[in-house]
Amino acid sequence: MSKKLHLRKLTIQNLGIIDQQIVHFSPKFNAIIGETGSGKSLILDAIELIIGFRGDKKLLRKGSDFLMVEGLFSTTDAKIKKFFEDAGYPFDEDCSIKRILYSNGKSKTYVNQQLSTQQFVKTFARKYIDLVGQFENQKLLSPEYQLKLLDLYGQNGLLLTEYRDLFLQIKEQRQELEELTQKENTLVQKRDYLEFQVNQLDKLSPSVSKEQELIKQKEEIKTKLESREVLNQINELFEGNNYGAGLLGQLDTLEGLISKADLSEKDTDHFLSAKELLQDLNFRINLEQNTEFPEDEYQEIVDSLDEYQKQKRKFNTDTQGLERVFADFKKELSEIETIDQAIESLEIELEKKYKKAQELAGKLHKNRLTSSKKLSQSLTEMIKSLRMEGAKIKVNISQASDLNINGHSTVEFLAETNPGEGFYAIKDIASGGELSRILLAVRNILAAKDSISIFLFDEIDTGIGGETALCVGNAIESVSVNSQVITITHLPQIAKFADKIIKVEKSSKASAKGNERTIAAIFELEGQRMDHEVQSMIPLN
């Protein structure tokens, strides 16, 4: 099986006692060796920086303004390329990740020469790179991590994804149902208030255009009323009142006098024509006065406009705002009428989805039960090969009372380190060295199934030696068949299995200022040189 991804080249500048070094790695098993304090761990520190670990400015070489680490990863895997391409960092075969840490504590991350974020490279690292250190093996004690390992072994990925998608839908819809129920309770309490307000506003049916039309009609009727009052005054002048004769009576008197006067026929005719015209005008004025005045209509208009003002003062808004208030009230009232249906529909849908989720969780649980037995056997065989004779591993599965993001299975890795003494939780009986070997056994079994392509083992050989170290080396070599391994080791029994040895040596060197500076040099060893170095690691009796 070809490796999905491997770290091909690492460039380090101004990191601790490393001035400037370039390291090339084998795609298989790389062993980092050197005396205590030589700077071996700085290589893993450099890798950690480019996979998103927090950088400490204390890592900067004394007197430097910055440190820089750049890793060149090689792959031809289409999924990995798509992962970077979808994020906006396309590449051909080699993917570059660079981290620069400045003396002021600030840092920058570049992916394929583009400015990126630590979060992105962390996401990448979680998917394809795993650090297994002296303290990292503590995660083996986590039930969540144990369940993850079991699912990986049982190849439950697709089923688990289907279940989780459904579980998250249920969680989201339960939240929606809770919000709808709370909203319904609130709205029901407002029902009477809403109905009253809607009824009041419904009579008015507020509208900017309607109000403008009412104002126009009011002004037109008001103008007619004012004109009617003027006509009354004119008519009184024509017809007179209790205090005296009007113009028409005076014209009759005038006509009698004219008939007695010695006026020409022409002048008499002019007077009579004028009198007739005035009488005709008086007649038309009387007709206009007798036209019925729309008092009821006028009062309705006035009342409507008064209601507009009342409602606008009440809600402290203008007519356009009043329209919105009316629409909002009607909407809330309508929601009360429909929310029961929405709740009922959502409850039915949730019941169906929960039933489906239970079925999927049941399938997962059944698969896990089957896988747990096989994994228990495989782990037991593997740890025995790592010199834990007589020890047994049991992957214990039980069922929780309710569903969670992982189904309803709970898992616990149990171990019997001494035959006949019974099984106990790993956390209660396993030593640090035993945990490291159990985790290594897990890695060995799952290496071919996991997406992890690069394993970083930080001094996993602590506390072991002799035949046990040979077994651990052999197990690490097995992991490197499907994944790249980079490990720090002090033991020749482990280094002998490496495809490449990276040796770190510390020395003193005169600086440009004349004082001595400590510097770490990195040497890459292969072939006979590597064999010779392994021999030199064997302590003399």
ABEGO torsion letter per residue (X at the ends): XBBABBBABBBBBGBEABABBBBBBBABBBBBBEBBGAGAAAAAAAAAAAAGBBBBAAABBBGBABBBBBBBBBBABAAAAAAAAAAGBBBBABBBBBBBBBAAGBBBBBBGGBBBBAAAAAAAAAAABBBBBAAAAAAAABAAAAAAAAAAAAGAAAAAAAAAAAAAAAAAAAAAAAAAAAAAAAAAAAAAAAAAAAAAAAAAGBBAAAAAAAAAAAAAAAAAAAAAAAAAAAAAAAAEBAAEBBAAAAAAAAAAAAAABBBBAAAAAAAAAAAAAAAAAAAAAAAAAABBBBAAAAAAAAAAAAAAAAAAAAAGBBAAAAAAAAAAAAAAAAAAAAAAAAAAAAAAAAAAAAAAAAAAAAAAAAAAAAAAAAAAAAAAAAAAAAGBBGBBBBBBBBBBABBBAAEABBBBBBBBABBGAEBBBAAAABBAAAAAAAAAAAAAAAAAABABABBBBBGAABGBBEAAAAAAAAAAAAAAAABBBBBBBABAAAAAABABBBBBBBBBBBBAAGBBBBBBBBBBBBEAAAAAAAAAABBBX
